[in-house]
Amino acid sequence: MANNKIDHPEAWAFFIEQARNIKKEPELKHLGKYRISEPNRSGKFIYADDTGILWNKFIQMWYKEDINSESLYGKIQYIVNNL
C-alpha cells in the first residue's frame, strides 16, 4: 500500500496545509465537497467530492511541467524542456 506522506513528502505537506472541506459553503456545493489550490500560483482551485480523487487530481498538477509550480520537479522539468 502506498503512503503518500513517504512517497511524495513535499506534495503531501502542501496538500495537508491547503486542502479544505467546503461542505458548508452552499455556493460551491455543485463543485464538490473538497478543494485545494492548484499548485501553480494561478489562484484557481481543484474540486472533488472525495479526498482520494482530490489527491489524484492534485498530484497530477503537482508534477506538471510549470515554471510557477510549487513543485521543484515541475519547475526543473519546465526549465529543461523550454530553456
A tleap script that builds the chain and sets N, CA, C and O, in Angstrom:
source leaprc.protein.ff14SB
mol = sequence {
  NMET ALA ASN ASN LYS ILE ASP HIE PRO GLU
  ALA TRP ALA PHE PHE ILE GLU GLN ALA ARG
  ASN ILE LYS LYS GLU PRO GLU LEU LYS HIE
  LEU GLY LYS TYR ARG ILE SER GLU PRO ASN
  ARG SER GLY LYS PHE ILE TYR ALA ASP ASP
  THR GLY ILE LEU TRP ASN LYS PHE ILE GLN
  MET TRP TYR LYS GLU ASP ILE ASN SER GLU
  SER LEU TYR GLY LYS ILE GLN TYR ILE VAL
  ASN ASN CLEU
}
set mol.1.N position { 0.844 -1.189 0.000 }
set mol.1.CA position { 0.000 0.000 0.000 }
set mol.1.C position { 0.880 1.241 0.000 }
set mol.1.O position { 1.813 1.341 0.796 }
set mol.2.N position { 0.596 2.163 -0.867 }
set mol.2.CA position { 1.378 3.393 -0.979 }
set mol.2.C position { 1.099 4.313 0.212 }
set mol.2.O position { -0.018 4.367 0.727 }
set mol.3.N position { 2.120 5.020 0.628 }
set mol.3.CA position { 1.987 6.003 1.694 }
set mol.3.C position { 2.351 7.362 1.102 }
set mol.3.O position { 3.519 7.631 0.824 }
set mol.4.N position { 1.356 8.207 0.913 }
set mol.4.CA position { 1.572 9.494 0.258 }
set mol.4.C position { 2.569 10.361 1.000 }
set mol.4.O position { 3.350 11.082 0.378 }
set mol.5.N position { 2.553 10.301 2.319 }
set mol.5.CA position { 3.471 11.111 3.128 }
set mol.5.C position { 4.925 10.715 2.876 }
set mol.5.O position { 5.811 11.569 2.902 }
set mol.6.N position { 5.172 9.454 2.638 }
set mol.6.CA position { 6.530 8.958 2.375 }
set mol.6.C position { 6.883 9.092 0.900 }
set mol.6.O position { 7.990 9.514 0.564 }
set mol.7.N position { 5.951 8.735 0.014 }
set mol.7.CA position { 6.223 8.745 -1.424 }
set mol.7.C position { 6.312 10.151 -2.024 }
set mol.7.O position { 7.062 10.377 -2.974 }
set mol.8.N position { 5.554 11.085 -1.475 }
set mol.8.CA position { 5.502 12.458 -2.003 }
set mol.8.C position { 5.504 13.454 -0.836 }
set mol.8.O position { 4.510 14.152 -0.637 }
set mol.9.N position { 6.582 13.538 -0.067 }
set mol.9.CA position { 6.560 14.345 1.165 }
set mol.9.C position { 6.251 15.829 0.953 }
set mol.9.O position { 5.479 16.401 1.722 }
set mol.10.N position { 6.823 16.458 -0.053 }
set mol.10.CA position { 6.556 17.886 -0.285 }
set mol.10.C position { 5.114 18.113 -0.744 }
set mol.10.O position { 4.446 19.044 -0.293 }
set mol.11.N position { 4.651 17.258 -1.636 }
set mol.11.CA position { 3.278 17.371 -2.127 }
set mol.11.C position { 2.291 17.107 -0.987 }
set mol.11.O position { 1.275 17.793 -0.873 }
set mol.12.N position { 2.590 16.119 -0.147 }
set mol.12.CA position { 1.701 15.785 0.963 }
set mol.12.C position { 1.615 16.947 1.959 }
set mol.12.O position { 0.529 17.262 2.446 }
set mol.13.N position { 2.731 17.577 2.260 }
set mol.13.CA position { 2.729 18.712 3.189 }
set mol.13.C position { 1.870 19.849 2.632 }
set mol.13.O position { 1.087 20.452 3.367 }
set mol.14.N position { 2.013 20.141 1.348 }
set mol.14.CA position { 1.204 21.178 0.708 }
set mol.14.C position { -0.269 20.799 0.748 }
set mol.14.O position { -1.121 21.634 1.051 }
set mol.15.N position { -0.571 19.536 0.442 }
set mol.15.CA position { -1.947 19.043 0.413 }
set mol.15.C position { -2.600 19.179 1.786 }
set mol.15.O position { -3.721 19.676 1.895 }
set mol.16.N position { -1.909 18.742 2.825 }
set mol.16.CA position { -2.454 18.804 4.183 }
set mol.16.C position { -2.702 20.253 4.607 }
set mol.16.O position { -3.696 20.557 5.266 }
set mol.17.N position { -1.801 21.124 4.228 }
set mol.17.CA position { -1.927 22.533 4.603 }
set mol.17.C position { -3.034 23.245 3.825 }
set mol.17.O position { -3.718 24.104 4.382 }
set mol.18.N position { -3.220 22.906 2.559 }
set mol.18.CA position { -4.100 23.671 1.678 }
set mol.18.C position { -5.488 23.075 1.448 }
set mol.18.O position { -6.418 23.822 1.143 }
set mol.19.N position { -5.663 21.766 1.580 }
set mol.19.CA position { -6.953 21.129 1.289 }
set mol.19.C position { -8.010 21.600 2.289 }
set mol.19.O position { -7.743 21.722 3.485 }
set mol.20.N position { -9.200 21.857 1.780 }
set mol.20.CA position { -10.289 22.370 2.613 }
set mol.20.C position { -11.587 21.614 2.344 }
set mol.20.O position { -11.884 21.219 1.217 }
set mol.21.N position { -12.350 21.426 3.424 }
set mol.21.CA position { -13.688 20.870 3.343 }
set mol.21.C position { -14.628 22.046 3.080 }
set mol.21.O position { -14.674 22.983 3.877 }
set mol.22.N position { -15.372 22.015 1.986 }
set mol.22.CA position { -16.249 23.139 1.649 }
set mol.22.C position { -17.720 22.730 1.687 }
set mol.22.O position { -18.548 23.357 1.026 }
set mol.23.N position { -18.052 21.701 2.441 }
set mol.23.CA position { -19.437 21.231 2.535 }
set mol.23.C position { -20.381 22.320 3.037 }
set mol.23.O position { -21.554 22.347 2.665 }
set mol.24.N position { -19.877 23.206 3.871 }
set mol.24.CA position { -20.724 24.233 4.486 }
set mol.24.C position { -20.794 25.517 3.660 }
set mol.24.O position { -21.314 26.526 4.135 }
set mol.25.N position { -20.285 25.492 2.452 }
set mol.25.CA position { -20.333 26.653 1.575 }
set mol.25.C position { -21.303 26.355 0.429 }
set mol.25.O position { -20.895 25.836 -0.610 }
set mol.26.N position { -22.585 26.681 0.615 }
set mol.26.CA position { -23.616 26.288 -0.364 }
set mol.26.C position { -23.374 26.788 -1.785 }
set mol.26.O position { -23.775 26.132 -2.746 }
set mol.27.N position { -22.724 27.935 -1.927 }
set mol.27.CA position { -22.480 28.471 -3.274 }
set mol.27.C position { -21.470 27.635 -4.057 }
set mol.27.O position { -21.390 27.743 -5.281 }
set mol.28.N position { -20.702 26.802 -3.357 }
set mol.28.CA position { -19.705 25.947 -4.019 }
set mol.28.C position { -20.124 24.481 -4.035 }
set mol.28.O position { -19.381 23.630 -4.523 }
set mol.29.N position { -21.294 24.184 -3.511 }
set mol.29.CA position { -21.775 22.808 -3.355 }
set mol.29.C position { -21.718 22.002 -4.658 }
set mol.29.O position { -21.401 20.812 -4.642 }
set mol.30.N position { -22.024 22.648 -5.773 }
set mol.30.CA position { -22.062 21.951 -7.065 }
set mol.30.C position { -20.662 21.568 -7.577 }
set mol.30.O position { -20.543 20.749 -8.489 }
set mol.31.N position { -19.608 22.154 -6.997 }
set mol.31.CA position { -18.243 21.879 -7.457 }
set mol.31.C position { -17.624 20.655 -6.781 }
set mol.31.O position { -16.767 19.990 -7.363 }
set mol.32.N position { -18.052 20.363 -5.568 }
set mol.32.CA position { -17.513 19.235 -4.823 }
set mol.32.C position { -17.489 19.536 -3.343 }
set mol.32.O position { -17.780 20.655 -2.922 }
set mol.33.N position { -17.140 18.534 -2.555 }
set mol.33.CA position { -17.099 18.688 -1.099 }
set mol.33.C position { -15.760 19.233 -0.610 }
set mol.33.O position { -15.671 19.806 0.476 }
set mol.34.N position { -14.729 19.050 -1.417 }
set mol.34.CA position { -13.382 19.439 -1.009 }
set mol.34.C position { -12.707 20.244 -2.109 }
set mol.34.O position { -13.042 20.115 -3.287 }
set mol.35.N position { -11.745 21.082 -1.706 }
set mol.35.CA position { -10.986 21.829 -2.706 }
set mol.35.C position { -9.573 22.065 -2.200 }
set mol.35.O position { -9.291 22.005 -1.004 }
set mol.36.N position { -8.690 22.338 -3.165 }
set mol.36.CA position { -7.314 22.696 -2.866 }
set mol.36.C position { -6.837 23.652 -3.956 }
set mol.36.O position { -7.259 23.555 -5.108 }
set mol.37.N position { -5.971 24.555 -3.588 }
set mol.37.CA position { -5.394 25.476 -4.570 }
set mol.37.C position { -4.561 24.697 -5.577 }
set mol.37.O position { -3.855 23.757 -5.210 }
set mol.38.N position { -4.641 25.084 -6.844 }
set mol.38.CA position { -3.741 24.486 -7.824 }
set mol.38.C position { -2.320 24.874 -7.436 }
set mol.38.O position { -2.080 26.026 -7.073 }
set mol.39.N position { -1.379 23.948 -7.503 }
set mol.39.CA position { -0.011 24.234 -7.041 }
set mol.39.C position { 0.838 25.013 -8.046 }
set mol.39.O position { 2.017 24.719 -8.238 }
set mol.40.N position { 0.222 26.012 -8.685 }
set mol.40.CA position { 0.954 26.797 -9.685 }
set mol.40.C position { 0.745 28.306 -9.513 }
set mol.40.O position { 1.037 29.092 -10.414 }
set mol.41.N position { 0.246 28.685 -8.363 }
set mol.41.CA position { 0.027 30.097 -8.028 }
set mol.41.C position { -0.928 30.800 -8.988 }
set mol.41.O position { -0.832 32.014 -9.172 }
set mol.42.N position { -1.833 30.067 -9.593 }
set mol.42.CA position { -2.783 30.642 -10.544 }
set mol.42.C position { -3.995 31.257 -9.859 }
set mol.42.O position { -4.702 32.069 -10.454 }
set mol.43.N position { -4.233 30.875 -8.621 }
set mol.43.CA position { -5.423 31.339 -7.917 }
set mol.43.C position { -6.638 30.469 -8.176 }
set mol.43.O position { -7.718 30.741 -7.651 }
set mol.44.N position { -6.476 29.427 -8.976 }
set mol.44.CA position { -7.564 28.502 -9.276 }
set mol.44.C position { -7.557 27.366 -8.262 }
set mol.44.O position { -6.589 27.176 -7.525 }
set mol.45.N position { -8.663 26.609 -8.237 }
set mol.45.CA position { -8.796 25.506 -7.297 }
set mol.45.C position { -9.113 24.201 -8.019 }
set mol.45.O position { -9.626 24.199 -9.137 }
set mol.46.N position { -8.800 23.106 -7.361 }
set mol.46.CA position { -9.166 21.760 -7.798 }
set mol.46.C position { -10.274 21.317 -6.848 }
set mol.46.O position { -10.140 21.473 -5.634 }
set mol.47.N position { -11.367 20.767 -7.379 }
set mol.47.CA position { -12.514 20.346 -6.572 }
set mol.47.C position { -12.773 18.862 -6.746 }
set mol.47.O position { -12.502 18.298 -7.807 }
set mol.48.N position { -13.301 18.224 -5.697 }
set mol.48.CA position { -13.702 16.820 -5.774 }
set mol.48.C position { -14.649 16.506 -4.622 }
set mol.48.O position { -14.665 17.206 -3.610 }
set mol.49.N position { -15.435 15.448 -4.787 }
set mol.49.CA position { -16.342 15.002 -3.729 }
set mol.49.C position { -15.677 14.003 -2.791 }
set mol.49.O position { -16.246 13.643 -1.761 }
set mol.50.N position { -14.492 13.562 -3.136 }
set mol.50.CA position { -13.785 12.543 -2.365 }
set mol.50.C position { -12.332 12.976 -2.190 }
set mol.50.O position { -11.723 13.475 -3.136 }
set mol.51.N position { -11.771 12.795 -1.000 }
set mol.51.CA position { -10.391 13.229 -0.764 }
set mol.51.C position { -9.386 12.439 -1.590 }
set mol.51.O position { -8.351 12.982 -1.978 }
set mol.52.N position { -9.666 11.179 -1.865 }
set mol.52.CA position { -8.772 10.375 -2.703 }
set mol.52.C position { -8.720 10.897 -4.132 }
set mol.52.O position { -7.651 10.962 -4.740 }
set mol.53.N position { -9.874 11.267 -4.659 }
set mol.53.CA position { -9.935 11.830 -6.004 }
set mol.53.C position { -9.261 13.199 -6.019 }
set mol.53.O position { -8.551 13.540 -6.966 }
set mol.54.N position { -9.488 13.981 -4.962 }
set mol.54.CA position { -8.838 15.285 -4.856 }
set mol.54.C position { -7.321 15.120 -4.872 }
set mol.54.O position { -6.624 15.862 -5.563 }
set mol.55.N position { -6.805 14.148 -4.112 }
set mol.55.CA position { -5.367 13.888 -4.080 }
set mol.55.C position { -4.861 13.507 -5.466 }
set mol.55.O position { -3.826 14.013 -5.898 }
set mol.56.N position { -5.566 12.630 -6.169 }
set mol.56.CA position { -5.128 12.199 -7.500 }
set mol.56.C position { -5.081 13.361 -8.489 }
set mol.56.O position { -4.134 13.478 -9.266 }
set mol.57.N position { -6.092 14.213 -8.461 }
set mol.57.CA position { -6.090 15.387 -9.339 }
set mol.57.C position { -4.948 16.330 -8.969 }
set mol.57.O position { -4.264 16.876 -9.835 }
set mol.58.N position { -4.760 16.507 -7.655 }
set mol.58.CA position { -3.721 17.397 -7.168 }
set mol.58.C position { -2.328 16.896 -7.545 }
set mol.58.O position { -1.506 17.682 -8.016 }
set mol.59.N position { -2.044 15.622 -7.353 }
set mol.59.CA position { -0.692 15.092 -7.593 }
set mol.59.C position { -0.344 15.180 -9.077 }
set mol.59.O position { 0.824 15.357 -9.422 }
set mol.60.N position { -1.326 15.061 -9.954 }
set mol.60.CA position { -1.070 15.251 -11.386 }
set mol.60.C position { -0.641 16.685 -11.664 }
set mol.60.O position { 0.267 16.922 -12.460 }
set mol.61.N position { -1.290 17.636 -11.014 }
set mol.61.CA position { -0.923 19.045 -11.178 }
set mol.61.C position { 0.427 19.329 -10.522 }
set mol.61.O position { 1.194 20.149 -11.026 }
set mol.62.N position { 0.725 18.672 -9.418 }
set mol.62.CA position { 1.965 18.895 -8.677 }
set mol.62.C position { 3.184 18.601 -9.552 }
set mol.62.O position { 4.157 19.355 -9.536 }
set mol.63.N position { 3.131 17.516 -10.309 }
set mol.63.CA position { 4.262 17.116 -11.144 }
set mol.63.C position { 4.182 17.668 -12.572 }
set mol.63.O position { 5.042 17.371 -13.402 }
set mol.64.N position { 3.167 18.459 -12.853 }
set mol.64.CA position { 3.019 19.046 -14.181 }
set mol.64.C position { 4.135 20.060 -14.425 }
set mol.64.O position { 4.513 20.815 -13.529 }
set mol.65.N position { 4.639 20.062 -15.621 }
set mol.65.CA position { 5.706 20.977 -16.044 }
set mol.65.C position { 5.176 22.411 -16.035 }
set mol.65.O position { 4.318 22.760 -16.847 }
set mol.66.N position { 5.683 23.242 -15.121 }
set mol.66.CA position { 5.199 24.616 -14.987 }
set mol.66.C position { 6.236 25.440 -14.227 }
set mol.66.O position { 6.669 25.038 -13.147 }
set mol.67.N position { 6.631 26.563 -14.766 }
set mol.67.CA position { 7.639 27.409 -14.121 }
set mol.67.C position { 7.126 27.972 -12.798 }
set mol.67.O position { 7.927 28.290 -11.920 }
set mol.68.N position { 5.820 28.103 -12.638 }
set mol.68.CA position { 5.233 28.633 -11.409 }
set mol.68.C position { 4.839 27.554 -10.405 }
set mol.68.O position { 4.207 27.845 -9.389 }
set mol.69.N position { 5.209 26.323 -10.691 }
set mol.69.CA position { 4.835 25.206 -9.834 }
set mol.69.C position { 5.441 25.326 -8.441 }
set mol.69.O position { 6.561 25.806 -8.271 }
set mol.70.N position { 4.682 24.882 -7.457 }
set mol.70.CA position { 5.198 24.774 -6.092 }
set mol.70.C position { 6.168 23.596 -6.003 }
set mol.70.O position { 6.959 23.506 -5.065 }
set mol.71.N position { 6.102 22.706 -6.974 }
set mol.71.CA position { 6.951 21.526 -7.020 }
set mol.71.C position { 8.285 21.842 -7.695 }
set mol.71.O position { 8.315 22.385 -8.800 }
set mol.72.N position { 9.356 21.509 -7.046 }
set mol.72.CA position { 10.679 21.701 -7.633 }
set mol.72.C position { 10.808 20.885 -8.921 }
set mol.72.O position { 11.410 21.347 -9.891 }
set mol.73.N position { 10.249 19.686 -8.932 }
set mol.73.CA position { 10.280 18.829 -10.115 }
set mol.73.C position { 9.601 19.519 -11.294 }
set mol.73.O position { 10.136 19.519 -12.403 }
set mol.74.N position { 8.421 20.111 -11.064 }
set mol.74.CA position { 7.695 20.800 -12.133 }
set mol.74.C position { 8.481 21.960 -12.699 }
set mol.74.O position { 8.494 22.169 -13.912 }
set mol.75.N position { 9.145 22.727 -11.828 }
set mol.75.CA position { 9.968 23.859 -12.279 }
set mol.75.C position { 11.166 23.383 -13.089 }
set mol.75.O position { 11.462 23.927 -14.152 }
set mol.76.N position { 11.851 22.365 -12.578 }
set mol.76.CA position { 13.036 21.841 -13.264 }
set mol.76.C position { 12.657 21.292 -14.634 }
set mol.76.O position { 13.352 21.544 -15.618 }
set mol.77.N position { 11.557 20.543 -14.704 }
set mol.77.CA position { 11.129 19.994 -15.989 }
set mol.77.C position { 10.809 21.111 -16.972 }
set mol.77.O position { 11.119 20.997 -18.158 }
set mol.78.N position { 10.196 22.182 -16.500 }
set mol.78.CA position { 9.893 23.294 -17.381 }
set mol.78.C position { 11.183 23.912 -17.919 }
set mol.78.O position { 11.301 24.167 -19.118 }
set mol.79.N position { 12.139 24.149 -17.036 }
set mol.79.CA position { 13.405 24.757 -17.439 }
set mol.79.C position { 14.154 23.875 -18.427 }
set mol.79.O position { 14.652 24.365 -19.440 }
set mol.80.N position { 14.237 22.586 -18.142 }
set mol.80.CA position { 14.957 21.658 -19.020 }
set mol.80.C position { 14.319 21.591 -20.401 }
set mol.80.O position { 15.019 21.549 -21.413 }
set mol.81.N position { 13.008 21.582 -20.439 }
set mol.81.CA position { 12.314 21.409 -21.716 }
set mol.81.C position { 12.076 22.695 -22.502 }
set mol.81.O position { 11.771 22.641 -23.694 }
set mol.82.N position { 12.212 23.855 -21.849 }
set mol.82.CA position { 11.860 25.105 -22.533 }
set mol.82.C position { 12.957 26.143 -22.613 }
set mol.82.O position { 12.810 27.128 -23.337 }
set mol.83.N position { 14.025 25.964 -21.913 }
set mol.83.CA position { 15.070 26.979 -21.959 }
set mol.83.C position { 16.360 26.451 -22.561 }
set mol.83.O position { 17.338 27.191 -22.670 }
savepdb mol mol.pdb
quit
